[in-house]
Every structure is written in C-alpha cells, then in structure tokens.
Amino acid sequence: MSVYIELNHKDIESAASKIEDNIKEMNKIKGSAESQVGLLKGAWDGSDSEEFKHSFEGDSGVLATIKNACDRLQVRADFLKFCADVYKSAQSDAVNKARKL
C-alpha cells in the first residue's frame, strides 16, 4: 500500500509571502507607534514618563515584543520557502525519473 502526499509548492510559497506581508505591516505599525511615542515623550516629563518609556522601549517592552514576533515569523516564512523549494525539487526529480522509464 502506498501513501501519497500531495502538496502544491505555490500554496506554500503563498503562505510564506503572506507571513512576510504581515511582518511588513507589523513593522509599519511599530514605526508609527515609535513616532507617536516620540511626540509624547517630548511633552511628558517625570517618573511616570520614564516608566512608560521603559515599558515601551525596554528589553521586554512593546518594541522588543514586536521585533521578537517579527523575527520568529521570518524564521517560519524562511522555513516554508525552504520546504517549497525541497518539494519543487523532489517533484521535478520524480518527473524526470518517470520520463526515463
């Protein structure tokens, strides 16, 4: 009994592309937030301002969280692209072997 796995490498590539589009959108939102916070910091002094700055820009703040999410998503997008390439190559090899029969 044979088991067949059917994949469409274009769907895998499309998923990777959608992930990368989402990363770009997240980076645009991050840039906009940074801009708005920059304006806010210019008019806000005191300890609560410093606390907010730390929660936004700190090691575990909003910017770091967004960067971490984007980095992890990019790893997944890269893996999907790799999988699509491997499947494409395997499919091409199978077709070439079938032609030689």
C-alpha positions in Angstrom: 0.0 0.0 0.0 1.4 3.4 -1.0 0.9 6.6 0.8 0.8 9.8 -1.3 1.3 13.3 -0.1 0.0 15.9 -2.3 1.3 19.4 -1.9 1.2 22.5 -4.0 4.5 24.4 -3.6 2.8 27.5 -4.8 0.5 27.4 -1.8 3.4 27.0 0.5 5.2 29.9 -1.2 2.0 32.0 -0.9 1.8 31.3 2.8 5.4 32.4 3.2 4.6 35.6 1.3 1.6 36.3 3.4 3.7 35.9 6.5 6.2 38.4 5.1 3.5 40.8 4.2 2.3 40.6 7.8 5.8 41.3 9.0 6.0 44.4 6.9 2.6 45.6 8.2 3.7 45.0 11.8 6.9 47.0 11.1 4.8 49.9 9.7 2.6 49.9 12.8 5.7 49.7 15.0 7.2 52.7 13.2 4.0 54.7 13.6 3.9 53.8 17.3 7.5 54.9 17.7 6.7 58.2 16.1 3.7 58.8 18.3 5.6 57.9 21.4 8.4 60.2 20.4 6.0 63.1 20.2 4.5 62.1 23.5 7.9 61.9 25.2 8.7 65.5 24.1 5.8 66.8 26.1 5.9 64.5 29.1 8.4 64.5 32.0 8.6 62.7 35.3 8.8 59.3 36.7 5.7 58.0 35.0 7.2 59.1 31.7 10.3 57.1 32.4 8.2 54.1 33.4 6.2 54.3 30.2 9.4 54.7 28.2 10.8 51.6 29.8 7.6 49.6 29.1 7.7 50.7 25.5 11.4 50.6 24.7 12.8 48.2 27.4 14.1 44.7 26.9 10.6 43.2 27.4 8.7 46.3 26.2 6.4 46.7 23.2 9.2 47.3 20.6 11.1 44.2 21.8 8.0 42.1 21.7 7.1 43.2 18.1 10.7 42.7 17.0 10.7 39.2 18.6 7.4 38.3 16.9 8.7 39.6 13.5 11.9 37.6 13.9 10.0 34.4 14.7 7.6 34.9 11.9 10.5 35.4 9.5 12.1 32.1 10.6 8.8 30.4 9.8 8.5 32.1 6.4 12.0 31.1 5.5 11.3 27.5 6.5 8.2 27.5 4.3 10.2 28.8 1.4 12.8 26.1 2.1 10.1 23.4 2.2 8.6 24.7 -1.1 12.0 24.5 -2.8 12.6 21.0 -1.5 9.2 19.8 -2.7 9.6 21.5 -6.0 13.0 19.8 -6.4 11.6 16.4 -5.4 8.7 16.8 -7.8 11.0 17.7 -10.6 13.2 14.7 -9.9 10.2 12.4 -9.8 9.0 13.7 -13.2 12.5 13.4 -14.7 12.7 9.8 -13.5 9.3 9.0 -14.8 10.3 10.3 -18.2 13.2 7.9 -18.3 11.0 4.9 -17.8 
